[in-house]
Amino acid sequence: MAAVTAPAPATVSGTGQNPHPLLDNNEEKNSVVVKVGMVGDSQIGKTSLMVKYVEGSFDEDYIQTLGVNFMEKTISVRRTTITFSIWDLGGQREFVNMLPLVCNDAVAILFMFDLSRKATLNSVKEWYRQARGFNKTAIPFLIGTKYDLFASLPHDEQEEITKQAKRFAKAMHAGLVFCSTAASINVQKIFKIILAKAFDLKCVIPEIDAVGEPIIQYIDV
């Protein structure tokens, strides 16, 4: 199934012309594909997050992504069928030539790092630079994985990583979410926020800002 970019947010007016696909009250059901790219260093949990969201399962046995993984999940919102087309790039540098496959036509790109390994956060700068070379319009998100391990770190380390992640997210104009696939923390919320951002819909997920908590920041970015 070919990926398509999200339509520009519509202005709902009294005339009823050009209704937004998610707000259309016609009986005909719309279908939209939302392509989501996932990039970041190896062994940070990209594949685990994708599998957890699509299949609802978590496998502790790490299977290294060689090249690109691809999965789809279809949901219904109002009268629209939405298929998330999720593309996961292996984190080894030899796969960087496949970056266009993951980034081209993506509606959103998740720049991911392991909250328990600060070096993977520092790598985000280069991933962001390269990905933006192929797609300047995708909605960026900075996603910190393995929050369950992060929560056991000393408070000063948590504070340092959280501050740096917030700085990076601000510079990227990106939403920021800390998640845990193993503990099922914020996995579903990431994709709900993507949907809201892609189609300019109101999102009622509360933001979380405090150090040591599973951060969620997406408003005014």
Solvent accessible surface area in square Angstrom, and as a share of the most:
residue,aa,sasa,rsa
1,M,158,0.70
2,A,82,0.64
3,A,27,0.21
4,V,74,0.43
5,T,80,0.47
6,A,26,0.20
7,P,54,0.34
8,A,85,0.66
9,P,74,0.46
10,A,37,0.29
11,T,118,0.69
12,V,107,0.62
13,S,58,0.37
14,G,90,0.87
15,T,102,0.59
16,G,51,0.49
17,Q,129,0.57
18,N,131,0.67
19,P,71,0.45
20,H,5,0.02
21,P,34,0.21
22,L,1,0.00
23,L,61,0.30
24,D,22,0.11
25,N,136,0.70
26,N,90,0.46
27,E,154,0.69
28,E,140,0.63
29,K,101,0.43
30,N,42,0.21
31,S,93,0.60
32,V,18,0.10
33,V,16,0.09
34,V,0,0.00
35,K,10,0.04
36,V,0,0.00
37,G,0,0.00
38,M,0,0.00
39,V,0,0.00
40,G,1,0.01
41,D,27,0.14
42,S,29,0.18
43,Q,97,0.43
44,I,0,0.00
45,G,13,0.13
46,K,11,0.05
47,T,31,0.18
48,S,30,0.19
49,L,0,0.00
50,M,2,0.01
51,V,36,0.21
52,K,33,0.14
53,Y,9,0.03
54,V,31,0.18
55,E,112,0.50
56,G,51,0.49
57,S,54,0.35
58,F,76,0.31
59,D,83,0.43
60,E,148,0.66
61,D,104,0.54
62,Y,110,0.42
63,I,129,0.66
64,Q,77,0.34
65,T,12,0.07
66,L,139,0.69
67,G,3,0.02
68,V,38,0.22
69,N,50,0.26
70,F,91,0.38
71,M,39,0.18
72,E,61,0.27
73,K,50,0.21
74,T,79,0.46
75,I,49,0.25
76,S,78,0.51
77,V,33,0.19
78,R,152,0.56
79,R,97,0.36
80,T,0,0.00
81,T,33,0.19
82,I,0,0.00
83,T,10,0.06
84,F,1,0.00
85,S,1,0.01
86,I,0,0.00
87,W,48,0.17
88,D,0,0.00
89,L,0,0.00
90,G,1,0.01
91,G,8,0.08
92,Q,33,0.15
93,R,109,0.40
94,E,119,0.53
95,F,29,0.12
96,V,44,0.25
97,N,113,0.58
98,M,72,0.32
99,L,0,0.00
100,P,36,0.22
101,L,94,0.47
102,V,0,0.00
103,C,0,0.00
104,N,66,0.34
105,D,80,0.41
106,A,3,0.02
107,V,10,0.06
108,A,0,0.00
109,I,0,0.00
110,L,0,0.00
111,F,1,0.00
112,M,0,0.00
113,F,1,0.00
114,D,3,0.01
115,L,0,0.00
116,S,37,0.24
117,R,99,0.36
118,K,72,0.30
119,A,70,0.55
120,T,4,0.02
121,L,1,0.00
122,N,76,0.39
123,S,25,0.16
124,V,1,0.01
125,K,132,0.56
126,E,61,0.27
127,W,1,0.00
128,Y,52,0.20
129,R,155,0.56
130,Q,42,0.19
131,A,0,0.00
132,R,42,0.15
133,G,54,0.52
134,F,97,0.40
135,N,13,0.07
136,K,155,0.66
137,T,122,0.71
138,A,2,0.02
139,I,45,0.23
140,P,12,0.08
141,F,2,0.01
142,L,0,0.00
143,I,0,0.00
144,G,0,0.00
145,T,4,0.02
146,K,59,0.25
147,Y,20,0.08
148,D,56,0.29
149,L,91,0.45
150,F,0,0.00
151,A,51,0.39
152,S,96,0.62
153,L,41,0.20
154,P,76,0.48
155,H,117,0.52
156,D,96,0.50
157,E,72,0.32
158,Q,14,0.06
159,E,61,0.27
160,E,90,0.40
161,I,10,0.05
162,T,0,0.00
163,K,108,0.46
164,Q,14,0.06
165,A,0,0.00
166,K,53,0.22
167,R,146,0.53
168,F,23,0.10
169,A,5,0.04
170,K,164,0.70
171,A,81,0.63
172,M,12,0.05
173,H,133,0.59
174,A,2,0.02
175,G,1,0.01
176,L,1,0.00
177,V,1,0.00
178,F,0,0.00
179,C,0,0.00
180,S,0,0.00
181,T,12,0.07
182,A,53,0.41
183,A,51,0.39
184,S,68,0.44
185,I,48,0.24
186,N,14,0.07
187,V,6,0.04
188,Q,87,0.39
189,K,74,0.31
190,I,1,0.00
191,F,3,0.01
192,K,116,0.49
193,I,0,0.00
194,I,0,0.00
195,L,16,0.08
196,A,11,0.08
197,K,60,0.25
198,A,6,0.04
199,F,1,0.00
200,D,100,0.52
201,L,35,0.17
202,K,182,0.77
203,C,29,0.18
204,V,124,0.71
205,I,18,0.09
206,P,97,0.61
207,E,74,0.33
208,I,52,0.26
209,D,82,0.42
210,A,57,0.45
211,V,48,0.27
212,G,21,0.20
213,E,81,0.36
214,P,24,0.15
215,I,0,0.00
216,I,0,0.00
217,Q,44,0.20
218,Y,10,0.04
219,I,95,0.48
220,D,142,0.74
221,V,77,0.44
